[in-house]
Amino acid sequence: MRERATQSRVKRKSPQIQGRYARAARATVAVVGLVAIAGCAALSNEGRDRPLESYTAEEIYQRGEFELAESNPEEAARFFGEVERLYPYSEWAKRGLIMQAFAFHKDRDYPSSRAAAQRFIDFYPADEDAAYAQYLLALSFYDQIDEIGRDQGLTFQALQALRTVIERYPDTEYARSSILKFDLAFDHLAAKEMEIGRYYLRKGHFTAAINRFRVVVEDFQTTSHTPEALHRLVESYVSLGLADEAKTAGAILGYNFQSTDWYQDSFNLLTSNGLEAEASGDSWLRQIYRQVLKGEWL
């Protein structure tokens, strides 16, 4: 059974520059960053005809920071990439690579961000910023979840990448953030199953609807969608005339979610059809009910 989640979806936000990167970016727009800005001016104005190769790695890196502070992440990524190209074995190249991954992400160029982050992990696996690179890689999937419609492939990839952060870097701030995002992405998958199940239910395709709600109950049982999924199962089974299954779904709902409106709706539906919320028969729901009694479910 897949990992469980406990929270609903929330609006996603782009990551902020961490640690020294945040300080460096702020410095470019502050008075204390005049030296860096002066170097950038040389690159963009007086030094237009001067080849980029004639600048130091630090100067090119500073230009990348300047462009990032000026909300030009695409240009920033280009300059950070030039640091890596022209000075591939320098400390500035390493810093430029992680910043390029961030700049691409800021520009919503997720494939390029992912590629840069993966290169950093491959080249510098023991570096202190490897955790951040792995986190950026996970975000390159996670931040697209709201954009992919019914295709959940990226959601599964986000879950896998977030789990890598959690397992590989458990004591970092990125692991803590990844746990929250993992739960939200997991809840997102359950929400999609519910959306499709409701569609089938409205169309009167009760068996297809049951299959979707069953996935939520069995595989996403700790998400916020479980009470509704159980109620929709009651509706579907009542519509099909399957009394034992409807009563058992109602019993599970009453056992774990009796204070919810979903239970009250199911209770009213069952009683109006001369049924009670009690475990009956020997369906897959009866097995769930046994797990509930043993404390093995949820």
N, C-alpha and C positions, 0 to 999 in steps of 0.2 A: 504494500500500500504506500502511496506517495506520502511525502512529508505533509504535515497538517498546517493550517493557517488559522489565525484567530481574529483577523481584522479585515475591514472592508477596504475597497479601493479608495485612494485619495488622489488628488491632482499631483502629477509628477512635476518635479522641479529639476533644473539643470544643476550639476554639482558645482560647488565653489572651489576655488583654488585652495589647496591645503598648505599648511605650514609655511615654509619659506617662500612658496610660490605666491601666496596671498600677500605676504609682506613685500615681495618684489614687485608685484603688479601695482599695489597701492603707491609704492615709491615713485613709480614713473609719473604719477599725476600730482605728486607733492613737490614742495619746494626742494626737499632734500634730494629729489631725483633730477636736478638740473644738469648734472654731468651726463647722465644717461641720455636725457633728451637732446642735449647738445650733440652727442655722438649720432643720434638718430637723424638730427637735422643735416648733419654732414652727409649721411647716406642718401637722404631724400632731396636735398637742395644743391649745395655747392659741389657735392661729390657725385652728381648724376652720371658724369662721364668716367668716373673712377671705377674700375672693375671691383666687383664684390670681393674677389679673392684678395684684394689689397687690405681689407679690413681684418681686424683680429676677431677671434671667435667670440670674445666678450662683447665687442661692438655689435656684431650681427645679432647676438643673443638679446642685447639690450633693445635693438630695433624690434625684435619680436615681441618683447614685453611692452614696448611703446604701442605697437599696433593693437595688442590685446587690450591695453588700457583705453585705447581710442575706439574700442568696439569694432575692430577690423580683424576678427579671428582668422579669416581666410588668409590674409596677408601675414598675420602672425605665424600661422602654421608654415607658410612658405619660408619665412626667415629662420624659424627654428629648424626646418629641414635643411637649410643651407649650412647651418652650423654643423650638423651631422655630416653633410656631404663634404665640406671643405676641411673640417677638423675631426675626422672620424674617431680618433683615439683619445680625444681630449675629455677632460671633465665637463667642459661646456657642451660637448656633443651628447653626453649622457643626460645632462640637464635639459638640453634642447629637445631630445627625443620625448621625454615625458611631457614637456610643455607642448610639443607638437600634438601629442595625443589629446591633451586637454583642449588646445585651440581647435582642433578638428571637431571635438565633441561640442564645443561652444558654438561652432558653425553648423551643427547638426549634420555634419558629414560623418555619419556613424561608421560606415565601412572603413574609412580612412583612419578614424580614431581607433577603431579596433585593431587595425593593422599596425599602427604605431605602438599601441600599448602592448601588443603581442611581441613586437620586436624588442621592446624594452625588457620584457620578461625573459625572452630568449637570450638576450645579450648580458643582462645584469640580474640573474635570478636571486642573488643573495643581497642585492642592494636594498637599502631601507625604503626606497620608493617602489619596490616591486609590488607591495601590497596595494599601493595607490594605482599602479598600472593595471593590476588585476581587477580592481574596483571599476576603473574606467572602462575596461573591456566588458564587464558585466552591465554597466550603464548603457553601453552602446546597443545592447539588446533591450534592456528594461525601459529606456526612455522612448521606445517605439511602440510599446504595447498598445497605446490608445490609437495608433495610426494604422493598425493592421487588420481591422474589421474582424471577420470570422476566422481568419488564418491565425492559428495559435502557435505556429512553429517558433516564432521569435520569443513567445512567452516561455516555452519549454527551454529554449536556449538561455534565456535570462535566468531561469531557475537554476539551471546547471552551473552557469557562471557565478551566480551569487553564492551558491553552495560551495564552490571552490574557494571563494574569498573567506567564507565562514570557517571552512575546515583547514585551510592552509595558513590563515592569519587570524586565529581566534582571539588574540589579545589586542587587536587594533581597533581603532574607531571605525574603520571600514567594515569590519565584521559586524559591529553593532548596527551600523546603518544597513548592511546587507540582510541582516535578520529581519528587520522591519520590511524592507523591500521584497524579500522572499515571501513573507506572509501576504503582502498586498498582491504580488503577482499570482500567488496560489489562489487567492480569493478571486482574482480576475478570471482564472480558468473556470472556477465554479460558476461565476456569474454568466459566462458564455454558455455553459451547459444549461443553465436555467433559462436563458434567453431563447435558446433553440427549443427547449422543452415546452415553454409557454406557447411558442408559435405552433408546435404540433398540437398542443392541447386546444388552442383556439380553433384549429382546423378540424378537430374531431379525430385526429390520428392518435388515439389513446395509447396504443402499444409503443409507437415511436416516442411519445412523450414520456412514458414510463421508463424507457431505456435511458433517457437523459437524466431524469430525476434520480434514477437508481445510481448513476455514476456519482452524483453529488452526495448521496447518502453513504455510499460505500467508500468512495475515494477522497471526498472533500468534506468529511463529516464534521470537522471542527471549524469550518468557515461559517460566516454569518448567514449563508444561504440554506443551511440544513433545515431549519424549521419550515421554511416555505416549501422546500422540496418534499418534505413529508406530507404537508398539507396537499400539495399538488398530486401526490400519489393517492391520497384519500379520494380526491376528486376523480382521478382517472379510473381507479378501481371501482368506485361507485358507478361511474358511467358505464363500465364494462359489466357490471353486475357481479363482480368478484368480491363478495362480502368479507371473506376471511382476510384477504389481503388488505382491504380498506380498514377493517377493524384493527388489524395489527399495526398498520402505519399510524393510525390514530393513537394506539396504545403507546408506541414509542414516542410520539409527539407529546403525549400527556405526561410521560415519565420524565422526560428531559426538558420540555419547553412548555410546561403547563401555564406559565404566566404570560405567554405570548398571545397575540391576537390570532396567530395562525392556529393555535390549539382550539381557541374558542370557535373559529370558523369551522374547523374540522368536527368539533363536538356537535355543533348545530347541524352540519350536513349529515353526520352519522345518525343522530337521533331523529332527524326528519325522515330518514329512510328506515327507521325501526332498528337501527344498529347501535352497538355500544363500542367504546374504545377499549378493546381487550384483545390479547394475543390469541389468534385462532389459526387453525390449519398448520401446514408445514412448508410454507413458501420461504423464499430467501429472506423475507422480512422477519419471519419467526426466528431465524438464526441471529439476525441483528438484535431482536428483542432479548434473546438469551444472553448475548454479549452485554446488553444494557444492564440486565440484572446482576451480571458478574462484575460489572464495573470495567469491562474491557472495551467498551465503545465510547468514543469521545475521549 
